[in-house]
Amino acid sequence: MFQEEEVFKVFATVSAKLYNKEEYTKDKSNMDMIEDARFNTPLLVITEAFEDLADLLKPRRQKRGEIGRNGVVSNDGLRLDAFCSACTHVSVLFGCLGFAFKFAEMEYVSKVRDLVEASKTFDTLHNIIDLDVMNQTVKTQGSYSRNLRRVRLGLDLIRAIFEQFLMTNEYYSLKDAATKAYTQVCAPFHTWAVRTAVYAGMYTLPTRDQLLLRLNETDQSVEKNMRRYMEASRPIIEYIDKLYIDRNIKLDW
């Protein structure tokens, strides 16, 4: 009897320790997931992706023809697959803005998807534009050059929204910020029907606090990360524009 009691006590002690260890491991895992979600926000992921691309375009950091740390720069310029990889993250931001930018999100996602497919055949952004120049299909619906142009507008729209958002306060709503950004960047290239739908949808935009919640950001972190994206995306946008300008292609479409 004595031995049975001792065995039971040992068994109970070991079981309790194992249970507590399992619970600790589970709790720690949950805490780690929360910490990861906190520090790896959608906006931060996007920002870091474009900072990597922007770094590779800096002459002092990257000589022409030199392979970068991610192998995304060649004699012909920025690799298409690396560019697409960064761009795929941006659709999350359109989703956070809700119905007002649903069309922009759908168009952006569709164009990025087409460019991802193109990256399986073509190495760089230069390559797809040169192909369309040769075939005289630069502005043709569905061409790679047109898709790239639309993706570039999407990146610039997010930049402009961030720029206006950082100016917002209780007297200057997100609706005002997004309306001004859309009017500046995309409205000149959209049809009347699309413009009308977008402007009508502006009334459904989230409040500033709601947007911060959707992005999992604070007032301090969102300003820092938005400014980082604005700075990182600008040279990428300018780089894409130069690809067209160098080939005597106007940017009025």
PyMOL commands that set and color helices and strands:
alter all, ss='L'
color gray80, all
select helices_A, chain A and resi 2-39+42-56+80-118+125-135+144-165+174-185+187-189+192-204+208-215+219-245
alter helices_A, ss='H'
color red, helices_A
select strands_A, chain A and resi 73-74+77-78
alter strands_A, ss='S'
color yellow, strands_A
deselect
rebuild
show_as cartoon
